Amino acid sequence: MLREPFDRAVDTDLLFFTARRSHPGEPDFALSWQSLITGRITDVEIDCEHNQMTEPKVLAQIARTLRARLSATDR
């Protein structure tokens, strides 16, 4: 975690993974990063709690998404 806040936004896109069960009723949770990112934010909802994000099944889903996104940018 950062000890000091950013003084400006980072010029990049963001692929954000939301632990949907931890944020019910917050459809735009990923957009809370908008003030820190100048590019596009893409939210990928994962059907789990936040503390489950490092479990093998969830990591496999995240890896598949990353692989697909990265291979799409190579074209």
Legacy VTK file of the C-alpha trace (Angstrom):
# vtk DataFile Version 3.0
C-alpha trace
ASCII
DATASET POLYDATA
POINTS 75 float
0.000 0.000 0.000
1.074 3.527 -0.676
1.983 5.736 2.227
1.455 8.915 0.225
-1.306 9.686 -2.279
-0.619 10.087 -5.982
-0.379 13.705 -7.051
-1.465 12.874 -10.618
-3.237 10.184 -12.593
-1.310 7.411 -14.341
-1.588 7.467 -18.138
-2.698 3.873 -18.718
-5.670 1.573 -19.149
-6.712 -0.682 -16.264
-8.032 -4.225 -16.305
-9.755 -4.529 -12.934
-11.016 -7.727 -11.322
-13.970 -7.249 -8.960
-14.783 -9.835 -6.300
-18.507 -9.506 -6.951
-19.727 -11.137 -3.715
-17.760 -8.571 -1.687
-19.342 -5.658 -3.545
-23.029 -6.462 -4.098
-25.016 -3.489 -5.255
-21.882 -1.619 -6.358
-22.014 -2.024 -10.141
-19.373 0.650 -10.719
-16.887 -0.391 -8.031
-13.981 -0.433 -10.512
-14.726 3.168 -11.435
-13.521 4.210 -7.979
-10.058 4.112 -9.627
-11.055 6.656 -12.308
-9.328 9.576 -10.590
-6.040 7.638 -10.701
-6.218 6.384 -14.313
-6.426 8.496 -17.482
-7.271 5.555 -19.736
-10.106 3.101 -20.040
-11.137 0.901 -17.096
-12.377 -2.583 -17.952
-14.061 -4.404 -15.086
-14.095 -8.202 -14.986
-16.477 -9.528 -12.362
-15.376 -12.657 -10.526
-18.021 -14.637 -8.619
-16.204 -14.789 -5.277
-15.432 -12.907 -2.069
-12.357 -10.664 -1.955
-10.521 -13.078 0.338
-11.002 -15.839 -2.262
-9.190 -13.971 -5.049
-5.997 -15.970 -4.494
-7.630 -19.396 -4.485
-6.536 -21.688 -7.347
-9.962 -21.795 -9.039
-10.260 -18.015 -9.024
-6.651 -17.478 -10.103
-7.251 -19.854 -13.014
-10.188 -17.702 -14.123
-8.099 -14.542 -13.814
-5.253 -16.184 -15.752
-7.605 -17.195 -18.589
-8.873 -13.632 -18.806
-5.357 -12.182 -18.806
-4.191 -14.683 -21.421
-7.108 -13.826 -23.697
-6.615 -10.061 -23.282
-2.881 -10.233 -23.824
-3.138 -12.451 -26.880
-5.738 -10.069 -28.348
-3.286 -7.153 -28.014
-0.563 -9.137 -29.821
-2.608 -9.227 -33.016
LINES 1 76
75 0 1 2 3 4 5 6 7 8 9 10 11 12 13 14 15 16 17 18 19 20 21 22 23 24 25 26 27 28 29 30 31 32 33 34 35 36 37 38 39 40 41 42 43 44 45 46 47 48 49 50 51 52 53 54 55 56 57 58 59 60 61 62 63 64 65 66 67 68 69 70 71 72 73 74
